[in-house]
Amino acid sequence: MSAVSAHIDDFAARGLPPAALQPVFLFDRPELKYPGRINCVADFVDSHVAAGKGNRIAILAPGGLAWTYADLQVEVNRIANVLVQDLGLIAGNRVLLRAPNNPMMVAAYLAVIKAGGIVVATMPLLRAKELSVIIDKAEVGLALCDDRLTDELAKAAAQAAPLERIVTFGELSSRAAGASPVFTPVDTAATDICLFGFTSGTTGTPKCTMHGHRDLLAICDAYGRNVLKPSADDRFIGSPPLAFTFGLGGLVLFPFRVGASTVLLERAPPGELLPAIAAFKPTICFTAPTAYRAMIPALGDHDWHSLRKCVSAGEALPKATFDAWKQATGLELMDGIGATEMLHIFISAPEGKIRPGATGLPVPGYEAKVIGMDGEELGPGQPGRLAVRGPTGCRYLSDERQSRYVIDGWNVTGDTYVVDADGYFWYQARSDDMIVSAGYNIAGPEVESCLLSHPAIAECGVVGQPDEERGTIVKAYVVLKPGFAADKVLAEELQAFVKAEIAPYKYPRVIAFVDQLPRTETGKLQRFALREIAARDAASSRTAAE
């Protein structure tokens, strides 16, 4: 089969890294062998209808909405026809999507891909400045936007020259109502790019990762098939936005690959996710460790017993959270590490092989190792940089940082890990989260995990604070549970607790009690923001002392 690109607009191909800087891709396993030409939407939607399963529920949402796979196919086809016939989309064009998690977002997402376009999904909370950077970087000419979110996008359009047209979901629905329900998928190559995933940009200019039709199937056939192991009878629910690849996989691709159903919630903080679980009776949940921890006190008020699998990702899962969730529910959280660069989870463990505290084993189809500063593979128990390769991998759009992420064909993720003698990978820290204090290397997440096991702690973040004597000291920002007093007595108790639980040199020399921690829209702790606060605090202390 020919692998000649179907893209008429070759922007993505021109933006790919040179072959020498791309990762090695692995397709050794039989489930990862794909034909040269694929339009993945045919596999995610059309295949179920063709198999006589079009009456199965694909999407549920609050308000009584329920779309079958046949309904979804019609919606996708109508929108694809609008894109091509009314809006002039040609294969390879980029289309920005801006919406919360709702059925129209999914239909538009799949329609763009089916029509040969490239989706550029964005978080609903992004502002005009952030959106304009994305529009300029991806040279986006068309945006599809939820009617409630047009203000910031309109401001961005005024700042970003490439964006020529914004179509609201209302207008899109009106146009689609009169469009044909039949659309033949564009005959794309398996390697044609269909998704631009932007990193959060928390530490600098956002990077744009590029993924093709084959990649979207590969994460389902590697992690989904071999680790998560869903069936067509499962019902998925969760909190991550669809613009976040964790959410795309967990709430759309994994269920649709097996003909299961998904529940889409526009808002899903812990206080709303639990009632939704009680109402929709899902079997598989995707959310962040912080959310699982926050839901524990309210479990008794809601019927959560339909759940059979709970996936935790987005940030490291503290063992204290794993233990607390298991004690409260009897369910073992399925930890996993993924990356926007890799599209989804590449280290995890299936039920029956979970080791509390460990991230897990390389997902079948992936290889992983721990390397030193010179790229040499380190042995068991030696902390180093995590390197991984498999059926997906990092391809930054026109970005010199490609050479720092991909080294000798391996994706080097920026995480510090230890691998044990049995091949399990144990998270230590993001490489920039290692605190070097008086010559000791201290992993901030390890101290956080320890603090979280104390009954007074609801949330915490641990970073290094500049210190003239020790270079850096360990500082903990702590959110208390109700009923505990934020005072010197408790601070000293927490310090003593850490000293008793882990090596004493790791204890937080400063504890700051706060009302909340800075987090991303996806719930990930923003340690860089805490480091900035700690640096300001240190500077203020020096000024006061002078």
C-alpha positions in Angstrom: 0.0 0.0 0.0 1.3 3.4 -0.9 2.2 5.7 2.0 2.1 8.9 -0.1 0.6 11.7 1.9 -3.0 12.8 1.2 -2.2 16.3 2.5 -2.5 19.0 -0.2 -1.4 21.5 2.4 2.1 20.2 3.3 2.6 22.5 6.3 2.9 19.6 8.7 5.4 17.7 6.6 7.6 20.8 6.2 7.6 21.2 10.0 8.6 17.7 10.9 12.1 17.3 12.5 14.8 15.9 10.3 14.8 12.1 10.1 18.1 11.9 12.2 16.4 13.8 15.0 13.2 11.7 15.1 12.8 8.8 17.6 13.0 5.2 16.6 9.5 3.8 16.2 8.7 0.2 17.2 5.9 -1.9 15.6 7.1 -5.4 16.5 3.9 -6.6 18.1 1.2 -8.0 15.8 -1.5 -5.7 17.2 0.7 -2.7 16.2 1.1 -3.6 12.5 -1.0 -1.2 10.4 -1.6 -0.8 6.7 0.1 2.1 4.9 -3.2 4.0 4.5 -5.5 4.6 7.5 -8.1 7.2 8.3 -8.4 6.5 12.0 -12.0 7.8 12.3 -13.1 4.9 10.2 -11.8 2.6 12.9 -13.1 4.6 15.8 -16.7 5.2 14.5 -17.5 3.7 11.1 -16.3 0.2 11.8 -18.9 -0.2 14.6 -21.7 0.9 12.4 -20.5 -1.4 9.6 -20.4 -4.3 12.1 -24.1 -3.8 12.9 -23.4 -2.2 16.2 -24.6 1.3 15.3 -27.3 1.2 18.0 -24.8 0.9 20.8 -24.4 4.1 22.9 -21.3 6.1 22.1 -21.7 9.3 24.1 -23.8 10.3 27.2 -23.9 13.8 28.6 -25.9 15.6 31.3 -29.4 16.7 30.2 -30.4 13.4 28.8 -28.3 13.4 25.7 -27.4 10.0 24.3 -25.8 9.4 21.0 -25.4 6.0 19.4 -22.5 5.2 17.1 -24.9 5.6 14.2 -25.9 9.1 15.6 -22.2 10.0 16.0 -21.4 8.9 12.5 -24.1 11.1 11.0 -23.0 14.1 13.1 -19.3 13.6 12.1 -20.2 13.2 8.4 -22.4 16.2 8.3 -19.7 18.4 9.9 -17.1 17.0 7.6 -19.2 17.9 4.6 -19.6 21.5 6.0 -15.8 21.7 6.6 -15.0 20.7 3.0 -17.9 22.1 1.0 -18.8 25.3 2.9 -15.6 26.2 4.7 -13.1 25.2 2.1 -11.0 22.8 4.2 -8.3 20.9 2.3 -6.3 18.0 3.5 -3.5 19.2 5.8 -5.2 22.4 7.0 -5.2 23.0 10.7 -8.4 23.6 12.6 -8.4 25.0 16.1 -11.1 23.7 18.4 -12.2 25.5 21.6 -14.8 24.0 23.8 -15.4 22.1 27.0 -15.8 18.4 27.0 -19.1 17.9 25.2 -20.5 15.9 22.3 -20.2 18.6 19.7 -16.5 18.9 20.6 -16.0 15.2 19.9 -18.0 15.3 16.7 -16.0 18.3 15.4 -12.7 16.7 16.4 -13.4 13.5 14.5 -14.9 15.4 11.5 -11.7 17.4 11.1 -9.6 14.2 11.1 -12.0 12.4 8.8 -11.8 15.2 6.3 -8.0 15.0 6.3 -7.4 18.0 8.5 -5.3 18.5 11.6 -6.9 19.2 14.9 -5.4 21.8 17.2 -7.5 21.4 20.4 -7.1 24.1 23.1 -8.0 24.3 26.7 -11.1 26.3 27.5 -9.3 28.4 30.1 -6.6 29.7 27.7 -6.6 33.5 27.1 -6.1 35.5 24.0 -2.4 35.9 24.4 -1.9 32.1 24.8 -4.3 31.3 21.9 -2.6 33.7 19.6 0.8 32.0 20.1 -0.8 28.6 19.2 -2.5 30.1 16.1 0.7 31.7 14.9 2.8 28.6 15.6 0.4 26.2 13.8 -0.7 28.7 11.2 -4.3 28.0 11.9 -6.8 29.5 9.4 -10.1 28.2 10.8 -11.4 27.8 14.3 -14.6 26.0 15.6 -15.6 27.4 18.9 -18.3 26.8 21.5 -20.6 29.8 21.5 -19.8 30.6 25.1 -16.0 30.8 24.5 -15.7 33.2 21.6 -14.5 36.4 23.4 -10.9 35.4 24.0 -10.7 33.7 20.6 -11.9 36.9 18.9 -9.2 38.9 20.7 -6.7 36.3 19.7 -7.8 36.6 16.0 -7.1 40.3 16.2 -3.5 39.5 17.3 -2.8 36.4 15.1 -2.7 37.0 11.4 -3.3 33.4 10.2 -6.8 33.0 11.7 -9.2 34.0 9.0 -12.5 32.6 10.3 -14.2 31.6 13.5 -17.3 29.4 13.3 -19.4 29.0 16.4 -20.8 25.6 17.3 -24.3 27.2 16.8 -23.5 28.1 13.2 -21.8 24.8 12.6 -24.9 22.9 13.8 -27.2 25.0 11.6 -25.0 24.3 8.6 -24.6 20.6 9.4 -28.4 20.2 9.7 -28.7 20.6 6.0 -25.6 18.7 5.0 -25.4 15.2 3.7 -25.1 12.4 6.4 -22.7 10.5 4.1 -19.0 11.3 3.9 -16.2 9.1 2.6 -13.1 9.4 4.8 -10.1 11.1 3.1 -7.6 8.4 2.1 -4.9 9.5 4.4 -1.5 7.8 4.9 -1.1 6.1 8.3 1.7 8.6 9.0 -0.2 11.7 7.9 -0.4 14.1 10.9 -3.9 14.6 12.2 -3.3 16.1 15.7 -1.1 19.0 17.0 -0.8 18.7 20.7 0.5 21.8 22.4 2.3 21.4 25.7 1.1 23.5 28.6 3.9 26.0 28.2 4.4 26.4 31.9 8.2 26.8 31.6 8.6 28.8 28.4 7.3 28.9 24.9 4.8 26.1 24.3 6.0 23.2 22.1 3.8 21.7 19.5 3.8 17.9 19.2 2.7 16.1 16.1 0.8 12.8 15.9 -0.6 10.8 13.0 -3.6 8.6 12.3 -1.5 5.5 13.2 -0.5 7.0 16.6 -4.1 7.4 17.7 -4.7 3.8 17.1 -1.4 2.7 18.6 -2.1 4.0 22.0 -5.3 2.1 22.1 -3.7 -1.1 20.9 -0.7 -0.8 23.2 -1.9 0.7 26.5 -5.6 0.2 26.0 -5.5 -3.4 24.8 -2.7 -4.7 27.0 -3.0 -2.7 30.2 -6.4 -1.1 30.6 -8.2 -4.0 28.8 -11.7 -2.4 28.4 -14.6 -4.2 26.8 -17.5 -2.9 24.7 -19.7 -3.0 27.9 -17.5 -0.5 29.7 -18.6 3.1 30.3 -15.8 5.7 30.7 -15.9 9.0 32.7 -13.3 11.5 33.9 -12.1 15.0 34.3 -9.2 15.8 31.9 -10.1 18.2 29.0 -10.2 16.7 25.6 -7.5 19.2 24.5 -5.2 17.3 26.9 -4.1 14.1 25.3 -4.7 12.2 28.6 -8.4 13.2 28.2 -8.5 12.5 24.5 -7.3 8.9 25.1 -9.2 8.2 28.2 -12.5 9.7 27.2 -12.7 9.2 23.5 -10.1 7.0 21.8 -10.0 4.1 24.3 -13.8 3.7 24.5 -14.4 4.2 20.8 -11.7 1.7 19.8 -13.7 -1.1 21.5 -17.2 0.2 20.9 -17.7 1.2 24.5 -19.5 4.4 25.7 -18.2 7.6 27.3 -19.7 10.2 29.6 -18.7 13.8 28.8 -18.8 16.4 31.6 -18.2 20.0 30.8 -17.0 20.5 34.4 -15.7 17.6 36.5 -14.0 18.8 39.7 -14.2 16.2 42.5 -17.4 17.7 43.9 -19.1 17.2 40.5 -17.4 14.1 39.3 -18.7 11.9 42.2 -22.4 12.8 41.6 -21.9 12.1 37.9 -20.4 8.7 38.7 -23.5 8.0 40.8 -25.8 9.2 38.0 -24.2 7.6 35.0 -22.8 4.4 36.5 -19.5 4.3 34.7 -17.1 1.5 35.1 -13.8 3.2 34.3 -12.6 6.6 35.6 -9.7 8.8 34.4 -8.6 11.6 36.6 -5.6 13.0 38.5 -4.2 11.8 41.9 -5.4 15.0 43.5 -9.0 14.4 42.5 -9.0 10.8 43.8 -7.7 12.1 47.1 -10.3 14.9 47.3 -13.1 12.5 46.6 -12.4 10.1 49.4 -14.2 12.0 52.2 -17.4 12.2 50.1 -17.5 8.6 48.9 -20.1 7.7 51.6 -22.5 10.3 50.1 -22.5 8.9 46.6 -22.9 5.5 44.9 -19.6 4.9 43.2 -19.8 1.1 43.2 -20.2 0.8 39.4 -16.5 1.6 39.1 -14.2 -1.3 38.4 -11.1 0.5 37.2 -9.6 3.8 38.1 -6.7 5.3 36.1 -4.4 7.9 37.6 -2.1 10.1 35.5 -1.2 13.7 34.8 1.2 13.8 37.8 2.9 11.3 40.1 0.6 9.2 42.3 1.7 9.4 45.9 1.6 6.0 47.7 -0.4 7.6 50.4 -3.2 8.4 47.9 -3.0 4.9 46.4 -3.3 3.4 49.9 -6.2 5.7 51.0 -8.2 5.1 47.8 -7.8 1.3 48.1 -8.7 1.4 51.8 -11.9 3.4 51.0 -13.0 1.6 47.8 -11.1 -1.7 47.6 -9.9 -0.6 44.1 -6.2 -0.3 43.2 -5.5 2.9 41.3 -3.8 2.2 38.0 -0.9 4.6 37.9 0.8 5.6 34.6 3.1 8.1 33.1 2.5 9.6 29.8 3.5 12.7 27.9 2.1 15.0 25.3 5.2 14.1 23.2 4.3 10.4 23.5 0.6 11.0 23.1 -0.4 8.9 26.1 0.7 6.4 28.8 3.8 4.3 28.1 4.6 3.0 31.6 1.9 1.4 33.8 0.8 -1.9 35.2 -2.3 -4.0 34.5 -4.5 -5.3 37.3 -2.7 -8.1 39.2 0.8 -6.6 38.6 0.4 -3.3 40.4 3.1 -2.5 43.0 2.0 0.4 45.3 4.4 3.3 44.9 5.8 2.2 41.5 4.6 3.7 38.2 4.8 0.2 36.7 6.3 -1.7 33.7 6.8 -0.5 30.2 3.5 -0.8 28.3 3.7 -3.7 25.8 5.1 -2.2 22.6 7.3 0.2 24.4 10.9 -0.1 25.8 12.2 2.0 28.7 15.5 2.5 30.5 17.2 4.8 33.0 20.2 6.6 31.6 23.0 8.7 33.1 24.1 12.1 32.0 26.3 10.7 29.2 23.4 8.4 27.9 24.8 5.2 29.5 22.2 2.8 30.8 22.1 2.6 34.6 21.5 -0.5 36.7 18.8 -1.2 39.2 18.5 1.3 42.1 20.5 4.1 40.3 18.5 7.3 39.7 18.7 8.8 36.2 16.8 10.1 33.3 13.9 8.1 31.9 14.3 7.2 28.2 11.6 5.4 26.2 10.7 4.4 22.7 7.7 2.6 21.1 5.0 3.0 18.5 4.6 6.7 19.3 7.2 9.4 19.9 8.2 13.0 19.9 8.1 15.1 16.8 8.1 18.8 17.6 6.8 21.2 15.0 9.8 23.3 13.8 11.4 23.4 17.2 15.1 23.3 18.0 14.2 21.6 21.3 13.7 18.4 19.4 17.4 17.5 19.8 17.1 17.7 23.5 14.1 15.5 23.8 15.1 12.8 21.3 18.6 11.4 21.9 20.0 8.5 19.9 16.4 7.5 18.9 15.1 7.5 22.5 12.6 9.9 23.9 14.1 11.4 27.1 11.2 12.7 29.0 12.7 15.0 31.7 11.7 12.6 34.5 14.1 11.1 37.1 13.4 7.4 37.7 14.8 4.3 39.3 14.2 0.9 37.9 14.3 -2.1 40.3 15.6 -5.6 39.7 12.2 -6.8 38.5 11.9 -4.1 35.9 9.4 -1.9 37.7 9.9 1.9 37.3 9.8 4.1 40.4 9.3 7.8 39.9 11.6 10.2 41.8 10.9 13.6 40.4 10.8 15.7 37.3 14.4 16.3 36.5 14.0 19.9 37.4 12.2 19.0 40.7 15.3 17.5 42.3 16.4 19.6 45.2 20.1 19.8 45.9 20.6 20.9 49.5 24.0 20.9 51.1 25.2 18.3 48.6 22.2 16.0 49.1 19.8 15.1 46.2 16.2 15.3 47.5 13.2 14.4 45.3 10.4 16.9 46.1 7.6 14.4 45.3 9.0 11.9 47.8 8.7 14.5 50.6 5.2 15.3 49.3 4.2 11.7 49.4 5.4 11.4 53.0 3.6 14.6 54.1 0.4 13.4 52.5 0.3 10.4 54.7 -0.1 12.7 57.8 -3.7 13.0 58.9 -3.6 16.8 58.8 -2.6 17.2 55.2 -5.1 17.7 52.4 -2.6 18.8 49.7 1.1 19.8 49.6 3.8 20.9 47.2 7.5 20.7 48.0 10.2 22.7 46.2 13.7 24.1 46.8 14.1 27.6 48.3 17.4 29.5 47.8 19.4 29.6 51.0 22.8 31.2 51.5 24.1 28.6 53.9 22.9 25.4 52.2 22.4 26.6 48.7 18.9 25.3 48.7 16.6 24.2 51.4 13.4 22.0 51.3 10.2 24.1 51.6 6.8 22.6 51.9 3.6 24.5 51.0 0.8 22.8 52.8 -3.1 22.9 52.6 -4.6 21.5 55.8 -7.8 19.5 56.2 -10.6 21.2 58.2 -10.1 21.1 62.0 -6.3 21.6 62.0 -4.6 24.8 63.2 -1.9 26.2 61.0 0.6 27.1 63.7 4.2 26.5 64.8 3.3 23.4 66.8 1.8 21.6 63.8 4.8 22.7 61.6 7.2 21.2 64.1 5.1 18.0 64.3 5.1 17.7 60.5 8.9 18.1 60.4 9.4 15.5 63.0 7.0 13.2 61.1 9.0 13.4 57.9 12.2 12.8 59.8 10.8 9.7 61.3 9.4 8.4 58.0 12.2 9.0 55.5 15.9 10.1 55.7 16.1 13.0 58.1 18.1 15.2 55.7 15.0 15.3 53.5 12.7 17.0 56.0 11.2 20.4 55.0 13.2 23.1 56.9 10.4 25.6 56.2 6.6 24.9 56.1 4.2 27.4 54.7 0.5 26.9 55.3 -1.6 28.1 52.3 -5.3 28.0 51.3 -4.6 26.5 47.9 -1.8 25.4 45.6 -1.3 26.6 42.0 -2.5 24.0 39.6 -3.0 23.7 35.8 -6.5 23.3 34.3 -5.8 19.5 34.3 -5.1 19.5 38.1 -1.3 19.2 37.8 0.7 20.9 40.5 2.6 23.8 39.2 5.9 23.4 41.0 7.5 26.1 38.9 5.0 28.6 40.4 5.9 27.4 43.9 9.6 27.8 43.1 9.0 31.4 42.0 7.1 32.1 45.2 9.9 30.4 47.3 12.5 32.5 45.5 10.6 35.7 46.3 10.1 34.6 49.9 13.9 34.1 50.2 14.7 37.4 48.6 12.2 39.2 51.0 13.8 37.4 54.0 17.3 38.6 52.9 16.0 42.2 52.4 14.4 42.2 55.9 17.6 40.8 57.5 19.6 43.6 56.0 
